[in-house]
Amino acid sequence: MADFYKAILFLNYGLLLSVILLGAGKYRILNNKEKQYFHCIAFLFFIELLNLILPYIFNLNDTSFLYPLYIAGEFFLLSVLFIRKLDWPKYFLGLVALVAAGFMISKYGFNYPFNADIAKVVSNIIIICLSGFTLIREIKDTSAQNRFLLTDASIFFYYSVSVFIFIVQHQIANLSEDDYYIIFSANNILSGILYCSFLYTFIKLKK
């Protein structure tokens, strides 16, 4: 199972790099709201890149300190994306920024909450709700051109299933090594589906 997990993981790295390169090439034809998709995927690429290079360049094998940054950044960027697409008042953006900054300060400054996974689950649930609201509106508004509808659906699907897997994983007390690899591989497959939706959307984009 370890080899299967590594194969899926490196396949995802290749997909993510492809999305970044293609998205950068199409960046100029994106409108202001659509550019937020590229910002989200670029942030994820940055985090994954740090996880890869820090152990090799700086001999830093423990990169868990990046986890709170990943949670806060993912929450902020995706929440801003959907709030802007929903045309909600701008003070929601300030509220999201305040929550993300507050989590970073409390975690890095005071190590609260002690288990950052709690914040991860709450963050994912909020993203699920926002992406769900956006999908409902996009499906109803058939007159509008929704170039990222597939991507929005993939985000909703990924975070819905991912949070379920995450919760189940923490409810099972004794997992074998193979069980962990199976769970992580399943999550990586979901990530691959999400990256493919980005890749397909960027390929189809036209001026």
C-alpha positions as MATLAB code, in Angstrom:
seq = 'MADFYKAILFLNYGLLLSVILLGAGKYRILNNKEKQYFHCIAFLFFIELLNLILPYIFNLNDTSFLYPLYIAGEFFLLSVLFIRKLDWPKYFLGLVALVAAGFMISKYGFNYPFNADIAKVVSNIIIICLSGFTLIREIKDTSAQNRFLLTDASIFFYYSVSVFIFIVQHQIANLSEDDYYIIFSANNILSGILYCSFLYTFIKLKK';
ca = [
       0.000    0.000    0.000;
       2.927    2.325    0.621;
       3.986    2.120   -3.036;
       0.428    2.785   -4.199;
       0.222    5.799   -1.881;
       3.506    7.209   -3.212;
       2.419    6.671   -6.825;
      -0.838    8.592   -6.263;
       1.022   11.298   -4.340;
       3.557   11.973   -7.106;
       0.836   11.814   -9.739;
      -0.935   14.574   -7.803;
       2.255   16.624   -7.716;
       2.430   16.364  -11.498;
      -1.220   17.363  -11.862;
      -0.785   20.307   -9.498;
       2.274   21.551  -11.389;
       0.348   21.241  -14.677;
      -2.544   23.261  -13.245;
      -0.162   25.992  -12.059;
       1.587   26.285  -15.411;
      -1.633   26.247  -17.416;
      -3.386   28.609  -15.016;
      -0.495   31.060  -15.214;
      -0.767   30.975  -19.010;
      -4.518   31.695  -18.890;
      -4.340   34.209  -16.030;
      -4.776   37.270  -18.255;
      -8.124   36.075  -19.645;
      -9.615   35.481  -16.192;
     -11.941   38.070  -14.703;
     -11.329   39.397  -11.197;
     -13.442   36.745   -9.475;
     -11.982   33.907  -11.540;
      -8.423   34.930  -10.688;
      -9.151   33.851   -7.128;
      -9.184   30.226   -8.323;
      -5.592   30.581   -9.459;
      -4.634   32.239   -6.169;
      -6.110   29.265   -4.274;
      -4.297   26.651   -6.327;
      -1.051   28.687   -6.228;
      -1.195   28.786   -2.425;
      -1.718   25.032   -2.283;
       1.227   24.556   -4.644;
       3.360   26.786   -2.403;
       2.532   24.704    0.682;
       3.206   21.420   -1.118;
       6.486   22.805   -2.458;
       7.618   23.789    1.043;
       6.735   20.327    2.326;
       8.941   18.865   -0.382;
      11.988   21.131   -0.261;
      12.345   21.883    3.465;
      13.420   18.341    4.411;
      15.958   18.183    1.548;
      17.407   21.697    1.578;
      17.244   22.561    5.287;
      17.159   19.002    6.700;
      13.898   19.952    8.381;
      12.012   16.674    8.634;
       9.157   18.039   10.760;
       7.085   20.437    8.664;
       3.995   20.244   10.881;
       4.413   23.959   11.678;
       3.046   24.638    8.175;
      -0.282   22.969    9.013;
      -1.912   25.999   10.731;
      -0.758   28.220    7.845;
      -2.307   25.775    5.396;
      -5.606   25.682    7.306;
      -5.862   29.467    7.633;
      -4.772   30.181    4.049;
      -7.073   27.589    2.527;
     -10.003   28.831    4.599;
      -9.362   32.487    3.756;
      -8.787   32.087    0.005;
     -11.704   29.728   -0.663;
     -14.094   31.668    1.577;
     -13.192   34.913   -0.191;
     -13.695   33.182   -3.542;
     -17.245   32.076   -2.798;
     -18.259   35.202   -0.874;
     -17.274   37.288   -3.898;
     -19.123   34.943   -6.265;
     -22.214   35.154   -4.061;
     -21.945   38.985   -4.083;
     -22.252   39.122   -0.319;
     -21.389   42.391    1.508;
     -17.693   43.191    1.846;
     -17.774   43.011    5.633;
     -17.982   39.217    5.256;
     -14.510   39.378    3.697;
     -13.249   41.275    6.732;
     -14.853   38.737    9.043;
     -13.173   35.855    7.206;
      -9.800   37.623    7.342;
     -10.281   38.250   11.066;
     -11.089   34.592   11.744;
      -8.106   33.349    9.719;
      -5.719   35.819   11.385;
      -7.154   35.022   14.813;
      -6.556   31.319   14.297;
      -2.954   31.931   13.197;
      -2.238   34.165   16.215;
      -3.868   31.777   18.699;
      -2.135   28.712   17.264;
       1.355   30.084   16.747;
       1.281   32.411   19.750;
      -0.577   30.351   22.348;
      -0.855   26.878   20.769;
      -4.657   27.060   20.985;
      -6.516   24.974   20.030;
      -4.023   22.282   20.932;
      -5.462   20.021   18.228;
      -5.466   21.986   14.955;
      -7.581   19.245   13.364;
     -10.622   20.796   15.063;
     -10.054   24.020   13.131;
      -9.532   21.992    9.955;
     -12.921   20.278   10.280;
     -14.729   23.563   11.057;
     -12.955   25.257    8.136;
     -13.945   22.466    5.752;
     -17.586   22.573    6.848;
     -17.732   26.331    6.207;
     -16.172   25.825    2.761;
     -18.726   23.080    2.022;
     -21.591   25.428    2.926;
     -20.242   28.336    0.864;
     -19.507   26.176   -2.184;
     -22.945   24.549   -1.845;
     -24.714   27.925   -1.798;
     -22.688   28.982   -4.830;
     -23.563   25.812   -6.747;
     -27.277   26.212   -6.031;
     -27.231   29.775   -7.329;
     -25.183   28.854  -10.409;
     -27.505   25.978  -11.289;
     -30.582   28.181  -10.902;
     -29.098   31.053  -12.924;
     -29.000   29.301  -16.297;
     -28.620   32.593  -18.169;
     -25.202   33.324  -16.694;
     -21.991   31.882  -18.050;
     -20.461   29.766  -15.305;
     -17.069   28.822  -16.657;
     -15.973   27.332  -13.324;
     -19.138   25.371  -12.536;
     -17.316   22.031  -12.788;
     -14.568   23.312  -10.504;
     -17.111   24.566   -7.944;
     -18.816   21.170   -8.000;
     -15.461   19.426   -7.558;
     -14.570   21.647   -4.605;
     -17.901   20.861   -2.967;
     -17.434   17.134   -3.623;
     -13.814   17.071   -2.431;
     -14.417   18.871    0.862;
     -17.644   16.981    1.591;
     -16.041   13.552    1.212;
     -12.712   14.684    2.676;
     -14.228   15.928    5.917;
     -16.146   12.645    6.250;
     -12.925   10.646    5.780;
     -11.162   12.949    8.223;
     -13.784   12.447   10.930;
     -13.927    8.665   10.422;
     -10.132    8.457   10.624;
     -10.137   10.142   14.043;
     -12.971    7.965   15.338;
     -11.089    4.722   14.713;
      -8.726    4.172   17.617;
      -6.333    1.582   16.258;
      -5.462    1.886   12.598;
      -2.817   -0.289   11.032;
      -0.171    1.171    8.741;
      -2.023   -0.188    5.711;
      -5.252    1.421    6.939;
      -3.552    4.796    7.135;
      -2.159    4.397    3.639;
      -5.619    3.465    2.351;
      -7.184    6.569    3.941;
      -4.443    8.900    2.711;
      -4.562    7.340   -0.756;
      -8.340    7.868   -0.909;
      -7.884   11.513    0.025;
      -5.129   11.900   -2.576;
      -7.401   10.388   -5.238;
     -10.019   13.005   -4.331;
      -7.344   15.694   -4.624;
      -6.431   14.337   -8.043;
     -10.053   14.628   -9.172;
     -10.097   18.241   -7.956;
      -6.862   19.059   -9.807;
      -8.232   17.448  -12.970;
     -11.308   19.699  -12.789;
      -9.020   22.740  -12.600;
      -6.940   21.403  -15.474;
      -9.996   20.743  -17.648;
     -11.479   24.173  -16.879;
      -8.265   26.019  -17.703;
      -7.861   24.045  -20.935;
     -11.420   24.958  -22.027;
     -11.083   28.658  -21.189;
     -11.267   31.059  -24.077;
     -11.226   34.841  -24.309;
];
